[in-house]
Amino acid sequence: MKIVFMGTPDFSVPVLKALLKEHEVVAVYTRAPKESGRGKKINKTPIHLLAENAGIVVRTPRSLKSDEEISVLKSFNADIAIVAAYGLLLPQTVLDAFPKGCINVHASLLPRWRGAAPIQRAIEAGDNQSGISIMKMALALDAGDVLKQAVVPITDDMTGGDLHDALSEVGAVLLLQTLRHLDEIIPVRQNEALVTYAEKLDKTECFLDFNIDAAVLLNKIRAFSPYPATYFTYKGERFKIYQATIVDGVGKPGEIIDGHNNLIIAVANRKALQIKKIQREGKQPMDIDDLLRGFVFNEGCQLNS
């Protein structure tokens, strides 16, 4: 099939690579490059770079609502559009522009976790499974009929980054399977009574409140690792946490129980968090053992104070 692909971040890369093996990708749409640093360096999205290397036409409109953009889109004469974490809403004129419609590769088992951050919200909520949904796109957010799904278990030590990578690879495989049998698949309507929404991540959520139950805290640490990463403050410095475990420990929530041999922080209900991987401001993430070789957290000190 002739395909227009729409995607932006790393999650989309395996999906586009898979499509290139079996289909003709006539154009790629991605978010516009961003400038960064004093030199105003232009940072193209991962999909932009992949498409350029493959010699595919790249479009980076800031909106798809204009008649001009719709005209350009139709000029590619594609059979179908494939969307994977694109980042722009598609108006009805785009959804209607392709004979076989628009299909989305969504990182959850719809109708659970519609929205912007399904990977992180699934781990944060303590779900024991996630998955990929291949969905016919509709105007409402992630509300289209489902064509195919695949389950991915969430293990106790899985982080948001781990689940992201697993789902990305599964999504690529499942999409190709779907396209091979597209005309035979009977779409399944989502059950609106089971809908949950994965709200966009807000960096204010990253601050660790040690008054919260240990299991809830650990799920958040896992969900937000490696990005945007949870943190606490100690003597005015911010420390990001990427990995931790729950241990027994008694102290005021946020009190350092052990800061020499390990970093153990008291939380609610006579439990504690033992930090395994950490990052100081301006430094790279490291195992806690490496940090404690030259740094000491004073026992009895109250974090976030």
N, C-alpha and C positions, 0 to 999 in steps of 0.2 A: 504493500500500500504506500501511497504518497502521504507523508505525515508532516504536519507542522508541530514542532515540539516547543513546549513552554515550561521553563524551569529556571532555577537560580542557584541554590546552594549545593554543597557537597552531596546531600541526599539525592539530588537529581542525576548525578553523574553516572552511576551504574545503570540507571534507567535509559539514558540517552545512548550509552555504549551498547546496551542490549539491542535497542532499536536499529542502530546502524548495521548490525549483523544480519538482520532479516528484512529491513524495509528501507525505503528511500525517504530520507529526511530532507525535505526541500527548503526548510527554513527553521531557524531557532529564535524564539523570543525569550528574552531574559531581562532582569532589572538593569537599569542604566549603571555604568561604572561610577564609582565614588572616588572623590579626591581625599587624600590623607597626607598628614605631615606638612612640614614647612615647605617642602618642595612641590606640594600639590600633586603627589604621585597618583596616577590613575590606576585604580584597582578594579579590574574586570572580574565578573563573577566566575566561579568555576565552570559553569555551563558555557559562558561566553568564550573562555579560553579553549575548552574542548571543541566547541563548534568551529572556531577559527582554525584550529589545527587540522580539523577534518574537512576544511574548505567549504563549510556550509554558510549560507547567508545568515547574518545575525541582525536582529532588530531589537532595539531597546527603547520602545515608546514609554512615556510616563503614564499614558492612559490609552485604552483601546476603544474609547467612546466616539471618536470623531469619524465622520464619513470617510475622510482620507485614509485613516488607518484601516477601516473595514475594507476599503477598496484594495489597499495593498495586500491585506490578508487573503482576500479572495483571489488575487492575481496569481497566487502560488498554485491554485487548482489542486489543493490537497484533498484527499479522501476523508481525513480525520485529523483532529487535534489531540495530542497527548499532553496532559498537564501534570507536573510533579513539583510541588512546592514552588510555584511561580512567584507568588507574592502580590499579584494584581487580580482584582475581581474581573470576571468576564461578563460583559453585558449580554443581553439576549441576542443582539445582532451578531456577536461572535459565536455564541452557542449554535446559532442557526446557519452559520456560514459554511458548514462542512456536511457533505452528504451522509456520512456516518456519525456525525455529531462530535462531541468532545468527551474524552475519557480522562478521569483523574486517578492518579495513584496516591491514595491517602494512607497515612501511617497510623491507622487504628482499625479496630473491628467495629465499623459503623453499625448501629447509630451511636455507639459509645465513643465519646471524645471527638465530636465535630469541632472544628476551629483551628486556632493557630499553633497550639503547643501540645498535640496529642501524645507525643513521646514522653515528655517530662511529666505531664499530668497523670499519665497512667502509673508511673513509678511512684510519684508523690502520693497518690491515692491508695497505694498498697495493692494494686491489681497484680494477679499472678499470671496474666497473659496479655499480650497485645497482638498486633497483626497488621496485615495489609488488606485494604479494600480497594478493588478496582471498580470504579463507580462511573455511571453515566452522569455527566454534569447537568445540574439544573441551576436556575437563577438563585435559589436560596442556598445559603452556605452549607456545603457538604450534605445536601439533602436528597441527592439524586439516587436513582435505583442502583442497587449493587449487582455487579456482574459476576464477581468472583472474590473469594476471601481466602487468606491463609493465616493460620495461627502461629505466633512466635511466643514461646514461654518467657516469662520474666523471672529470672532466678534471683535468689536472695542477695547476691553480690553484684548484680547487674546495674550499671550506671546509665544515665541518659545517653552518654556517648556510645556505650556498648549496644544499647537497644537501637539507637539511630543507625549504626553500621549494619546490624543484623537485618533490620527492616528494609534498608535501602537495597541490599542484595536480594532479599526475598521479593521485593516489589518489582525488580527488573525481570526476574524469572516468571513471576505470576502475570505480568503484563504481556509477555510474549505468548504465554499459554492462552491468555484471553483473546489476543488478536488472531491467533491461529484458528480459533473456533467462534469468532465473534458472531457470525450469522446464526449459530446454533444455540447460543446461550439465551435463556429466558431471564430477563432482569427481575430482581426481587425488590419490592418496595420496602423501605425502611420503616420500622415500627416507631412511630413518633413518641409513644409512651416510654420508650427506653432511651431517649436522647439525653446525652450529657454534653457539656461544652467545655472545651479546653481553652481557657482564656489565655491571651497573650502573656508571656512572661514579663514581669515588672521587676526591675532591679531592687526595688524596695523590699521585695519578698526574700531577698538573699540573706538578710540579716538574721542570725540565729538567736532565737529566744529560748534560753535554756530552761525556762519554766514549763515548756511543753513536754509532753510524753516522749520518752526516748525513741520509741518506734516511729513516731511521727517525724521527729527530727532526723533520724537516720534516713527515712524515705526521701525527705527533702534534700539532704546532702547527696544521696545517690542520684536523684532526679536531675539536680542542677549541676552535676559533674559531667563534663568539664566546663560547661558554659550554661548560665553565667557564673556559677559557683557560689555557694554559700560562704559566709564569713562571720568572724567575731573580731572584736578589737581588744588589744592587750597593750596597756601603757601608751595609748594613742595610735598604735599601729594596727593596720588591718591585716588579718590573716585569712586567706581563703582555704576552705577545706574541700578535699576531693575524695577522701575515703575515710571511713570510721567504722567501728563496731560497738555494740552495746555490751557493757560489763556491769557488774555490781559495784556500787559505790555510794557512800553517804556523805552529803555535804549540802550546802546551800546551792540552789541552781545557779550554774555559772562559776562555781568555785573550782579552782585548780586543786585536784586531789594529789596528783603526781605530775611533776614537771621536770624531773631529772632523768629517770630511766624510761619513762613513757610520758605521753601527754594525755592525762585522764581528767575529764571535766564532769563535775556532778550535774545531774539534771533532776527532773521530778521523779517521785515514786521510788526513791532509794536506788536509782540506776545512774549510770554514768556513760559518757561516750569516750572511747579510746580512739584518739586520732591516729590515722595510719599514713595519710598523705596530705601535705600542707604546702602553702606558698606564702612567703613574706612579700611585702610590697617591693616591687622592682626586681624580684628574683624569679627564678624558675620553680615550678612545682617540684617537690622532693619528698622522699620518704621521711617520716618523722625521725627515724634514727639518725639520718644524715644531719637534720637541723639541730638535734640535741647534742651533737658532738661539739658545737660551738655556741650554743644558745640555751639558756635556762628559763623556764617559766616558773615563777616563784609560787611554791605551794601555799594555799590559803588565799591567794590573790583572787579577786572577783573580776571576771571578764566582763567586757561591755560597760564598765563603770567609768 
